[in-house]
Amino acid sequence: MMTPPCNQAAPSTPPHSHHRTVEDEYQFVGNLHYSPYFHAMSNQSVFDRLSSTPTGSTLSREEEDRKLRAERSAEKADRLKSPGSRGGYSPSTRASPTMTSSPSGNSKRTPRQLDEFYQRIYKQDTASSAAHHHDVERHPYVASSPHKGESNPDAAIALFIKPKCNIKSVEEVDLTIHPEARKSIINFWQHKLSGKSCALDILDVFWKRDYKENDTVGWEVYPGRCEAGDDDNVWFVEKRAVKDYKGSYGSATAKCKVRFVKGEGVFVQEYSFVKSG
């Protein structure tokens, strides 16, 4: 047992006694001196009071933590002030001709380089889209009106059909006497009628000319047939009639190839009409 300080009297109760005062308890610890503060905190145990007292190692750790937090705060402030950080971005930084390298080693691009980059990306996307989406040729709509004189589209449309007959001769058929065929050709050039329907209407012009309806007693006329050629503007048309009346038989067939040439007109080639019976 340690000797009590010289300025205090020895305790009346021995250390091994079961009745010890607070002062005796602090004297038993040895490294603490009696004070009124410890006397007021007599309700706490010795180990609680020891743990609440800061030591040298605890103070050094707290000092290191404060220094570390201060260093981290300074580094964060430097990053925010640097041009490469998100928080320190400004328009003047982007427009600066001299850019510093980013931490990853990639150099910053100038506004001109960025514009060229976006232009390349736009052209690539446009080319890729155009490869999958073909542009459809659009034709302006031209309204036909008989009151516009020279602006009337009829003046720019060929009103004659030039068939090449079997006798190697060329003749003209005036469409003005066949308003249905004339209207069909005009609608075709204005993209209001298909080439198939227009070719069938043109064949009807020659059918009515060569097929004599006055001598058609007992004849049955079939609708015309049309097949597309190698070109979208070429059509092969045919029309037939059959006679089976009171033991009399006969047939009539008209064939031709209709070719549409933009800017030139409508041409009927390889026309033939055969009638028997």
C-alpha positions as CSV (number, residue, x, y, z in Angstrom):
1,M,0.0,0.0,0.0
2,M,1.3,3.4,-1.0
3,T,2.1,6.1,1.6
4,P,-0.4,9.0,1.6
5,P,0.8,12.5,0.9
6,C,2.6,14.3,3.7
7,N,-0.1,17.0,4.0
8,Q,-2.8,14.5,4.8
9,A,-3.3,12.3,7.7
10,A,-3.3,8.6,7.4
11,P,-6.8,7.1,7.1
12,S,-8.2,5.8,10.3
13,T,-9.7,2.8,8.5
14,P,-7.2,0.3,7.1
15,P,-7.2,-0.3,3.3
16,H,-8.5,-3.8,3.7
17,S,-11.5,-2.7,5.6
18,H,-14.9,-3.0,4.1
19,H,-15.9,0.5,5.3
20,R,-13.9,2.8,3.0
21,T,-14.5,6.5,2.3
22,V,-14.2,8.2,-1.1
23,E,-10.9,9.8,0.0
24,D,-9.5,6.4,1.0
25,E,-10.5,5.0,-2.4
26,Y,-8.6,7.8,-4.3
27,Q,-5.6,7.3,-2.1
28,F,-5.7,3.6,-2.9
29,V,-5.6,4.3,-6.6
30,G,-2.3,6.2,-6.1
31,N,-2.1,8.3,-9.4
32,L,-5.0,10.6,-8.5
33,H,-5.1,13.3,-5.8
34,Y,-8.1,14.3,-3.8
35,S,-10.0,17.3,-5.0
36,P,-13.5,18.7,-4.4
37,Y,-14.5,17.8,-7.9
38,F,-13.9,14.1,-7.3
39,H,-15.6,14.4,-4.0
40,A,-18.7,15.8,-5.8
41,M,-18.6,12.9,-8.3
42,S,-18.7,10.3,-5.6
43,N,-21.6,8.6,-7.3
44,Q,-19.4,7.4,-10.2
45,S,-17.1,4.5,-10.1
46,V,-13.4,4.8,-10.4
47,F,-13.1,3.3,-13.9
48,D,-15.8,5.7,-15.2
49,R,-13.9,8.6,-13.9
50,L,-10.7,7.3,-15.4
51,S,-12.2,6.7,-18.8
52,S,-13.7,10.2,-18.9
53,T,-10.3,11.8,-18.3
54,P,-8.4,12.5,-21.5
55,T,-5.0,11.0,-21.9
56,G,-2.0,12.0,-24.0
57,S,-2.7,9.4,-26.7
58,T,-6.3,10.5,-27.0
59,L,-5.3,14.1,-27.4
60,S,-2.8,13.2,-30.1
61,R,-5.4,11.2,-32.1
62,E,-7.9,14.1,-31.9
63,E,-5.2,16.5,-33.2
64,E,-4.3,14.2,-36.1
65,D,-8.0,13.9,-37.0
66,R,-8.4,17.7,-37.0
67,K,-5.3,18.0,-39.3
68,L,-6.7,15.3,-41.6
69,R,-10.1,17.0,-41.9
70,A,-8.4,20.3,-42.6
71,E,-6.3,18.8,-45.4
72,R,-9.3,17.1,-47.0
73,S,-11.2,20.4,-46.9
74,A,-8.3,22.2,-48.5
75,E,-8.1,19.5,-51.3
76,K,-11.8,19.7,-51.9
77,A,-11.6,23.5,-52.2
78,D,-8.7,23.2,-54.7
79,R,-10.7,20.7,-56.8
80,L,-13.7,23.0,-56.9
81,K,-11.5,25.9,-58.1
82,S,-9.7,23.9,-60.8
83,P,-11.1,24.2,-64.4
84,G,-11.5,20.5,-64.9
85,S,-13.9,20.1,-62.0
86,R,-17.7,20.1,-62.5
87,G,-18.3,22.8,-59.9
88,G,-15.7,25.2,-61.3
89,Y,-17.0,25.1,-64.9
90,S,-17.7,28.3,-66.6
91,P,-18.3,29.4,-70.2
92,S,-15.0,31.2,-70.2
93,T,-13.2,28.0,-69.3
94,R,-14.6,26.2,-72.4
95,A,-13.7,29.0,-74.7
96,S,-10.1,29.3,-73.4
97,P,-7.5,28.5,-76.1
98,T,-5.1,26.9,-73.7
99,M,-6.6,24.0,-71.8
100,T,-5.0,22.1,-69.1
101,S,-4.9,18.3,-69.2
102,S,-7.5,16.4,-67.2
103,P,-6.3,14.1,-64.4
104,S,-6.9,11.1,-66.7
105,G,-4.4,12.4,-69.3
106,N,-7.0,13.3,-72.0
107,S,-6.5,16.8,-73.4
108,K,-9.5,19.2,-73.5
109,R,-11.0,20.0,-76.9
110,T,-11.3,23.4,-78.3
111,P,-14.8,24.7,-79.4
112,R,-13.8,24.3,-83.0
113,Q,-12.8,20.7,-82.4
114,L,-16.0,20.0,-80.6
115,D,-18.0,21.5,-83.5
116,E,-16.2,19.4,-86.0
117,F,-16.8,16.3,-83.9
118,Y,-20.5,16.9,-83.6
119,Q,-20.7,17.6,-87.4
120,R,-19.1,14.2,-88.1
121,I,-21.5,12.5,-85.7
122,Y,-24.5,14.2,-87.4
123,K,-23.3,13.2,-90.9
124,Q,-22.8,9.6,-89.8
125,D,-26.3,9.4,-88.3
126,T,-27.8,11.1,-91.4
127,A,-26.0,8.6,-93.7
128,S,-27.1,5.7,-91.6
129,S,-30.7,6.8,-91.6
130,A,-30.7,7.6,-95.3
131,A,-29.5,4.0,-96.0
132,H,-32.6,2.6,-94.4
133,H,-35.1,5.3,-95.5
134,H,-35.2,5.9,-99.2
135,D,-36.6,9.3,-100.2
136,V,-39.8,9.1,-102.2
137,E,-39.7,11.3,-105.2
138,R,-42.4,14.0,-104.7
139,H,-44.0,15.7,-107.6
140,P,-45.7,19.1,-107.2
141,Y,-49.4,19.1,-107.7
142,V,-50.5,21.2,-110.6
143,A,-54.1,22.2,-110.7
144,S,-55.7,22.0,-114.1
145,S,-58.0,24.9,-115.0
146,P,-59.3,25.9,-118.4
147,H,-59.2,29.5,-117.4
148,K,-55.4,29.9,-116.9
149,G,-54.4,29.9,-120.5
150,E,-50.7,29.1,-120.9
151,S,-50.4,27.8,-117.3
152,N,-52.8,25.0,-118.2
153,P,-51.0,21.7,-117.8
154,D,-52.8,20.4,-120.9
155,A,-50.4,22.5,-123.0
156,A,-47.4,20.5,-121.7
157,I,-49.0,17.0,-122.1
158,A,-48.9,15.1,-125.4
159,L,-52.5,14.7,-126.6
160,F,-51.7,12.2,-129.4
161,I,-51.0,8.5,-129.3
162,K,-48.6,7.2,-131.9
163,P,-49.2,3.5,-132.5
164,K,-46.9,1.4,-134.7
165,C,-49.1,-0.9,-136.6
166,N,-48.3,-4.2,-138.3
167,I,-47.9,-2.6,-141.7
168,K,-45.0,-0.5,-140.3
169,S,-46.9,2.7,-140.7
170,V,-47.3,5.5,-138.2
171,E,-50.6,7.2,-137.6
172,E,-51.9,9.7,-135.1
173,V,-55.1,9.3,-133.1
174,D,-56.5,12.6,-131.8
175,L,-57.5,12.1,-128.1
176,T,-59.8,15.1,-128.2
177,I,-62.5,12.8,-129.7
178,H,-61.9,10.4,-126.8
179,P,-62.4,12.4,-123.6
180,E,-62.0,9.4,-121.3
181,A,-58.5,8.5,-122.6
182,R,-57.5,12.2,-122.6
183,K,-58.6,12.6,-119.0
184,S,-56.8,9.4,-118.0
185,I,-53.5,10.5,-119.6
186,I,-53.7,13.9,-117.9
187,N,-54.4,12.2,-114.5
188,F,-51.5,9.9,-115.0
189,W,-49.0,12.7,-115.5
190,Q,-50.4,14.4,-112.5
191,H,-49.9,11.2,-110.4
192,K,-53.6,10.8,-109.9
193,L,-54.0,7.5,-111.9
194,S,-51.8,4.4,-112.1
195,G,-50.0,3.4,-115.3
196,K,-52.0,0.2,-115.5
197,S,-55.4,1.9,-115.5
198,C,-54.2,4.5,-118.0
199,A,-52.9,1.8,-120.4
200,L,-56.2,0.0,-120.3
201,D,-58.0,3.3,-121.1
202,I,-55.7,3.9,-124.1
203,L,-56.3,0.4,-125.5
204,D,-60.1,1.1,-125.4
205,V,-59.5,3.9,-127.9
206,F,-58.2,1.5,-130.5
207,W,-60.7,-1.2,-129.5
208,K,-63.6,1.1,-130.2
209,R,-62.1,2.2,-133.4
210,D,-61.5,-1.3,-134.8
211,Y,-64.2,-3.3,-133.1
212,K,-67.5,-2.7,-134.9
213,E,-70.2,-2.7,-132.4
214,N,-72.9,-2.7,-135.1
215,D,-71.9,-6.3,-136.0
216,T,-71.6,-7.6,-132.4
217,V,-74.8,-9.6,-132.1
218,G,-74.0,-12.6,-130.0
219,W,-70.5,-11.3,-129.0
220,E,-69.3,-11.2,-125.4
221,V,-66.6,-8.7,-124.6
222,Y,-64.2,-9.5,-121.7
223,P,-62.4,-6.9,-119.5
224,G,-58.9,-6.0,-120.5
225,R,-55.8,-7.5,-119.0
226,C,-52.6,-5.7,-118.2
227,E,-49.1,-6.8,-117.2
228,A,-46.1,-4.7,-116.2
229,G,-43.0,-4.9,-118.3
230,D,-39.4,-4.7,-117.3
231,D,-39.8,-0.9,-116.7
232,D,-42.4,0.6,-114.5
233,N,-43.4,2.9,-117.4
234,V,-44.1,0.0,-119.8
235,W,-47.4,-2.0,-119.8
236,F,-48.6,-4.9,-122.0
237,V,-52.4,-4.8,-122.4
238,E,-54.9,-7.1,-124.1
239,K,-58.6,-7.2,-124.7
240,R,-60.7,-10.0,-126.2
241,A,-64.2,-10.8,-127.3
242,V,-65.8,-14.2,-128.2
243,K,-68.9,-15.0,-130.3
244,D,-70.9,-18.1,-129.6
245,Y,-74.4,-17.5,-131.0
246,K,-76.7,-20.0,-132.8
247,G,-73.9,-22.1,-134.1
248,S,-71.7,-19.2,-135.2
249,Y,-68.3,-18.7,-133.5
250,G,-65.8,-15.9,-133.6
251,S,-63.1,-14.1,-131.7
252,A,-61.5,-10.6,-131.6
253,T,-58.3,-9.7,-129.9
254,A,-56.5,-6.4,-129.5
255,K,-52.9,-6.2,-128.1
256,C,-50.4,-3.4,-127.6
257,K,-47.5,-2.2,-125.5
258,V,-48.0,1.2,-123.9
259,R,-44.9,3.2,-123.0
260,F,-44.9,6.4,-121.0
261,V,-41.9,8.8,-121.6
262,K,-41.8,11.8,-119.4
263,G,-41.5,15.0,-121.4
264,E,-42.3,13.3,-124.7
265,G,-45.7,11.7,-124.5
266,V,-47.4,8.3,-124.6
267,F,-46.4,5.7,-127.2
268,V,-48.3,2.7,-128.2
269,Q,-46.1,0.0,-129.8
270,E,-46.7,-3.5,-131.2
271,Y,-50.4,-2.8,-131.6
272,S,-52.4,-5.5,-133.3
273,F,-56.1,-6.3,-133.8
274,V,-57.4,-9.6,-135.1
275,K,-61.0,-10.5,-135.7
276,S,-62.6,-13.6,-137.1
277,G,-66.1,-14.9,-137.4
